[in-house]
Amino acid sequence: MTHAQSVQGLVLMILLILAESSLALARTSPAVAYIDRLLASNQAAAADLGHCCRTADIAARELVRDPDGPGPSLWLAGNEGFVLEGYNRAGGLMIARRLSGPEQIAVGDVVLAGSLYGDDEPTQALVAECAARGALVIVFAPHAPLPVAVSPELLAMLPTQGRGMVEAAGFLFLDAHADPPGGDLLPTASPATAQSLWAFTGELVTAMMRRADRMPPIFLSVHVPDGRERNAERRGLRWDVEMPGALPAGLAARRYLARLANDMRELRATQADLFAQAGDLAARTIAGGHTVWLSQVGHMLPQQPAQVPEGELPFAPLEGLQPDRVPELVKPGDLVLYIGYYEPFGPWVETVHEAGARIVTVVSGTPERRAADMGADINICGCWPFGDALIDFYPPATDITMLPPSGVIQSAAFWMLLAETRAAMR
């Protein structure tokens, strides 16, 4: 081997080491580390698919009672973000209602209770009260509450398998496999409980279809053609006017979790550098004595900042669907972080630029306008599909779709931006 060849070999080795170091750094960036933990929750939820299907079938059996009458109610309760994620939601159930108080519950009702913790006192009290009133309670949380007493009337209504599962604790539990707020790591509880809620919802809908030969109505995104009109036609109905083919047990949840994971992997592979750039820009804005504003449009998304300890959030809230308050509040040199749906509602980019500030957008784009074409200083793609639903029914001509990914990814985006900003501020 000549000296020149030795030198070339050494240079190549150094370049390979540098490349591997760069890749390792990218893999462990704060945003990537966060999405990797959420992907681990996704994989754990997929591993629990059998339990999810059994739980959904027990709930479906109750909800299809008296199919030609008013039937039992399906309630959403607990953590506010969880309730907002499931209520009046594109891709979600129209029959799901918000529980204002336990006195609304009748024996045989089903309560979906979400919690950022599960073993906290408010969740314990909620579960105990609902179970005592005869509701079938299903808890979505990182930890299970303590066992509670369950109504004898409910137990008498349940089949043998379901009775044994409910009698053991007084409720059914779906583990979010997530980190609650207050720990050393940024919490994944909100997006993880949301993905568990939607995987369960897919199995609940299909189990109801198989048991009743009818389908509960599903919200269509109001941003797709005829979405508002279609929703208005079905509002207040217990059963849809259409009945596509029912999917076999396990398929809806498995497809949802897999497709959601693919969206998150795409986010990780294509947008991680942009999250890092946004965090660096936010840190430099704060270091320069300016304000980083946070504008959020979503169901569960606006509840995320409340999980950050008081005084530790480096962003200031910028309220409003439209950018009406930008001229009043946003100053030259400031930065706006906008997390929304397909594109900003109203002229956010233009108004922020007119104020002499900069803006980062996190949206997924439309068929006519890509997320990269929003005109922001940094354009981040949320990587969820237009229509905000991951599951189709057969025949597809019915246009019925369900199970949204946006709430999971929007909430993750907030934490990813916060992680990158904190790292850049150190």
Steps between C-alpha positions, in 0.01 A plus 500: 500500500640840403519799729231674293271202538560495875411868524188449291394209720553708814299793358220264400495348849482846659215600269310183586546563872379858459201384296407240761537760775273738310241229452516406867457865594199531273346187646534632851391860442237614753216489247603157374537367854145611577341347189696179564342469844156553346576236237589262785156570651347424161681166480392408853138585415524273195631221722191545723263468205329187632405671826381807309273283282351317799435827680337653193276197450378519860417869453336435162274235652365762742466777242292292255237410762149599394615582144166651398470716812713779649751249637781560752720810482870523417673762715841671487640602838817583691791701366377800301737439210383139471135607499558770238693256283207259485209747495349636174809375322567425134542123476335453840164375627198730482336310787784585743387768744681708758425399860421811703430312822448144631127567548462470119597132511247218471568133570658340194654820363862491384750760626835553330716667767834650400771598744855633475587290806233241584598457862415859601216593737270671244513196270445263794196699613356518147537127440349410838197726450429382145540132592273538801229643274512194277717620214751285318813712551801468270810688616769623258811601696867428573406333831192315623287641783445293812211250489153641565161353585278434200122507473337154531249606231783546250660167587169325445482647149849389394591169336718257695835614356418868531364453852825346615713775345289781648446338841875469558557877520162665447612637160693405189845645438689580178863583576631803307861383551601862548682744727268720710577867571731585785784262426851551368383452140250710307163324529364278224173430684272723290591375151534142627155493662360652180647227282359239741160671488489488120626142474228400749239706313576311180440169675189632676342616172573176317383287795171694508463444126555127534258470795219728376548493123485878521762771521516793744549830311853638462597866460658594168758781492326830430792598278428235237227546236145458641638429847277747683189396306562131560552554872183710527294221339618251764505716811279353772476157336590186692569304180636611163281486192777301327649167598835408343656162551613437859872447551614189691611538862845656539536636148391861560723550806797324342473706181452823694803446722715391205398793280541746787848357565584549132389865524720549807795329332459731202495797739818369661680435172404816310428772756747449788748757361221757468392443861862558605518819291174621655630433851824684423306795359277509809802495732674780307178704507477467878871575545448818298238622747201422279190285552423158356124474456311170482182474289322161505193380311376155593289288732747356752793719394418822696502301826869408471663817645311456829712188563818710514582617855419865564777733390676236286326555167712728277204579273223759549145401398353674196127433509256505213418304187573801280812722530292791630722564804830485315519877425430573868734250664773387261798736471788522253753227577243268660429145383165322463478120521178399324375140535181435303327265259538508122595868464477810721150634561521846347804707398725402790824500304431832328381674819798381705743615230326839484565531874873456436507157662572148381278192499536121508203298374424135581218387270440209264404682180211460256477343155549848355761632742784298650607553859837619365326778307342693788746788461619483860861551605506130587233273351460168686275226361289310752494197268138394556269452198241747376161398638654409837388136503712187463234231455269440202205264489390268223364579257711822491226670296311563825766769578481403870839535666609512864781534755698827479878523542529880522443540876776254579750666266401859583552434872830327431606803291447731797726288720757462223519879455530546875775235521703662223456850645610393847804322358599805296461729801751303709 
